Amino acid sequence: RILLTQAKLLNEQIEEIRVKHTFETLGEELCDICGVRLNLGEPDGAPAIRDAHISGKMHKRYMEIRATIEELKKKIADMEEPAPPPTKRESGALSSQQ
């Protein structure tokens, strides 16, 4: 009986400590551009945190890098496209040269 009472008291103390030292935030968000984890903090501060991150140097550089990668992929794709088949004129000129 004494142990049961002590266990209840300990559980109450644990719950008091948990409530006292726990706080809720909006959580974290992962930036799709640069992969940084943003701790959103308080509800009022979340937009400011996002704005500060987006205007930051690292985020801007990652945006530039991603844009450059897309340009290079497009150039590579254009280079790899097969040449159009020769027209009748071109094929006739080729066969007369041979």
Contacts in CASP RR format, 6 or more apart in sequence:
PFRMAT RR
TARGET T0000
AUTHOR 0000-0000-0000
METHOD contacts of the structure
MODEL  1
RILLTQAKLLNEQIEEIRVKHTFETLGEELCDICGVRLNLGEPDGAPAIR
DAHISGKMHKRYMEIRATIEELKKKIADMEEPAPPPTKRESGALSSQQ
25 39 0 8 1.000
25 40 0 8 1.000
25 41 0 8 1.000
25 42 0 8 1.000
26 40 0 8 1.000
26 41 0 8 1.000
26 42 0 8 1.000
26 43 0 8 1.000
26 46 0 8 1.000
27 39 0 8 1.000
27 40 0 8 1.000
27 41 0 8 1.000
28 37 0 8 1.000
28 38 0 8 1.000
28 39 0 8 1.000
28 40 0 8 1.000
29 37 0 8 1.000
29 38 0 8 1.000
29 40 0 8 1.000
29 50 0 8 1.000
30 36 0 8 1.000
30 37 0 8 1.000
30 38 0 8 1.000
31 37 0 8 1.000
31 38 0 8 1.000
31 53 0 8 1.000
31 59 0 8 1.000
33 59 0 8 1.000
33 62 0 8 1.000
33 63 0 8 1.000
33 66 0 8 1.000
34 58 0 8 1.000
34 59 0 8 1.000
34 62 0 8 1.000
34 63 0 8 1.000
35 62 0 8 1.000
36 53 0 8 1.000
36 58 0 8 1.000
36 59 0 8 1.000
38 49 0 8 1.000
38 50 0 8 1.000
38 53 0 8 1.000
39 49 0 8 1.000
40 46 0 8 1.000
40 49 0 8 1.000
40 50 0 8 1.000
41 49 0 8 1.000
53 59 0 8 1.000
86 94 0 8 1.000
END
